[in-house]
Amino acid sequence: MNMKDLQFGIEVETLCDRVKAAKAVQSVVGGSIEHEGGVYDCYSVTDLRGRKWKVVRDSSLSNVPASRQAEVVSPILHYDDIPQFQEIIRALRNAKARVDGTCGIHCHVSAEHFNGRQLANLAKIFYKQEELIIHAFGVSRQRLQNYTRPLSDDFIRQIETKKPQTKEELNRI
């Protein structure tokens, strides 16, 4: 399995006007902006390849007015998209997007190339190094209590006891 074959998606929380953030994304990917509205006041940017980037309100960014709560949500990305994503981050910075202790970044990696045993092993490896990882990323205590929950001891015990082989078995745990 080659890391370059993985699909992933990224969500970046930032303190920025959503219209400015959408224009920053568009300045890199081209395409058009549409205000979809809704509960997350979504602005979508359909890029020149037909993929949809979203800029949505994120209420976890509670220390700024709702108009400055902007989470940029990528479409499904591939390894070759990393340089473009880096340009989007630069464009957001140029648009005066900022971050503070309330902001976070989430990277979702497709599990399609992995079976339950491999994912369970990944969970156990992460669990053993979780304190170090949390420290290295500077995750605040408030974030740990409200959003970023550590893996539960019970979850790891069940993995070790039941030894899941498939994703379905792991999902049941």
C-alpha positions in Angstrom: 0.0 0.0 0.0 1.4 3.4 -1.0 0.5 6.5 0.9 0.0 8.3 -2.4 -3.0 6.0 -3.1 -4.9 7.3 0.0 -7.9 9.6 -0.4 -8.5 12.1 2.3 -10.5 15.2 3.3 -9.4 18.2 5.4 -11.5 20.6 7.5 -9.7 23.8 8.6 -11.3 26.0 11.3 -10.4 29.6 11.0 -11.5 33.1 12.2 -12.5 34.8 9.0 -15.5 36.2 7.2 -17.0 33.3 5.2 -17.4 35.3 2.0 -13.7 36.3 2.1 -12.8 32.7 2.9 -14.8 31.4 -0.1 -13.2 34.0 -2.3 -9.8 32.9 -1.1 -10.6 29.3 -2.0 -11.9 30.4 -5.4 -8.8 32.4 -6.1 -6.8 29.1 -6.0 -9.3 26.5 -7.4 -11.2 28.7 -9.8 -14.9 28.0 -10.5 -17.9 29.6 -8.9 -19.2 30.5 -5.5 -22.8 29.8 -4.4 -24.4 30.8 -1.1 -26.3 27.7 -0.1 -27.2 29.1 3.3 -28.8 26.6 5.7 -28.0 26.1 9.4 -24.3 26.3 8.7 -24.6 29.3 6.3 -22.7 27.4 3.7 -20.8 29.0 0.8 -19.8 26.4 -1.7 -17.0 26.8 -4.3 -17.3 24.4 -7.2 -13.8 24.2 -8.7 -12.9 23.8 -12.3 -12.8 20.0 -11.9 -16.4 20.0 -10.6 -15.4 19.3 -7.0 -17.2 21.2 -4.2 -15.3 23.0 -1.5 -17.4 24.4 1.4 -17.0 27.3 3.8 -19.4 26.8 6.7 -20.1 28.4 10.1 -18.6 26.4 13.0 -20.1 27.2 16.4 -17.1 25.7 18.2 -15.3 29.0 17.3 -17.2 30.7 20.1 -15.0 33.6 20.8 -15.8 35.5 17.6 -19.1 36.7 16.0 -20.9 34.0 14.0 -20.0 36.0 10.8 -16.3 35.2 11.5 -16.7 31.5 12.1 -15.3 29.8 9.0 -14.5 26.2 8.5 -13.1 25.3 5.1 -14.2 21.7 4.1 -12.4 20.1 1.2 -13.8 17.6 -1.2 -12.1 14.2 -1.4 -8.5 14.9 -2.1 -5.5 12.9 -3.4 -1.8 13.2 -2.8 -1.4 15.3 -5.9 -3.8 17.9 -4.4 -1.5 18.7 -1.5 0.2 21.7 -3.3 -3.1 23.2 -4.2 -4.4 22.8 -0.6 -1.2 24.6 0.6 -2.0 27.4 -1.8 -5.5 27.6 -0.3 -4.0 28.0 3.2 -1.8 30.8 1.9 -4.8 32.5 0.2 -6.7 32.3 3.5 -3.8 33.9 5.3 -3.7 36.7 2.7 -7.5 37.2 3.3 -6.7 37.9 7.0 -7.9 34.5 8.2 -6.5 33.8 11.6 -6.4 31.0 14.1 -6.4 30.8 17.9 -6.8 28.1 20.6 -10.4 27.5 19.6 -9.5 26.5 16.0 -8.6 23.0 14.9 -7.9 21.0 11.8 -9.4 17.6 11.0 -8.0 15.2 8.4 -10.2 12.3 7.4 -8.4 9.4 5.7 -10.3 6.8 3.6 -10.3 3.4 5.2 -10.9 1.6 1.8 -7.4 0.1 1.7 -7.5 -1.2 5.2 -9.2 -4.1 6.9 -10.5 -4.3 10.5 -7.3 -5.9 11.9 -5.1 -3.1 10.4 -7.4 -0.3 11.7 -7.5 -2.0 15.1 -3.7 -2.1 15.2 -3.6 1.6 14.2 -5.9 2.4 17.1 -3.7 0.5 19.5 -0.5 2.2 18.3 -2.2 5.6 18.6 -3.5 4.7 22.1 0.0 3.9 23.3 1.4 7.2 22.0 -1.7 9.3 22.5 -0.4 11.5 25.4 2.8 12.3 23.4 0.7 13.1 20.3 -1.7 15.4 22.3 1.3 17.2 23.8 3.1 17.5 20.4 0.0 19.1 18.8 -0.6 21.3 21.8 -4.2 20.3 22.3 -5.7 22.3 25.1 -7.4 20.8 28.1 -10.7 22.6 27.1 -10.5 21.0 23.7 -9.9 17.6 25.2 -13.0 18.0 27.4 -15.3 19.4 24.7 -14.2 18.1 21.3 -11.1 16.0 21.1 -11.8 13.0 23.3 -9.0 10.5 24.0 -9.5 6.9 23.0 -11.3 5.0 25.8 -9.6 2.3 27.7 -12.7 0.1 27.2 -12.5 0.5 23.4 -8.9 -0.7 23.4 -9.8 -3.6 25.8 -12.6 -4.7 23.4 -10.2 -4.6 20.4 -7.7 -6.7 22.3 -10.3 -9.2 23.4 -12.4 -9.5 20.2 -9.6 -9.1 17.7 -11.7 -7.7 14.8 -10.7 -8.9 11.3 -13.2 -6.9 9.3 -14.3 -3.2 9.4 -17.8 -4.4 10.3 -16.5 -6.2 13.3 -14.5 -3.1 14.4 -17.5 -0.9 13.8 -19.6 -3.1 16.2 -16.9 -2.6 18.9 
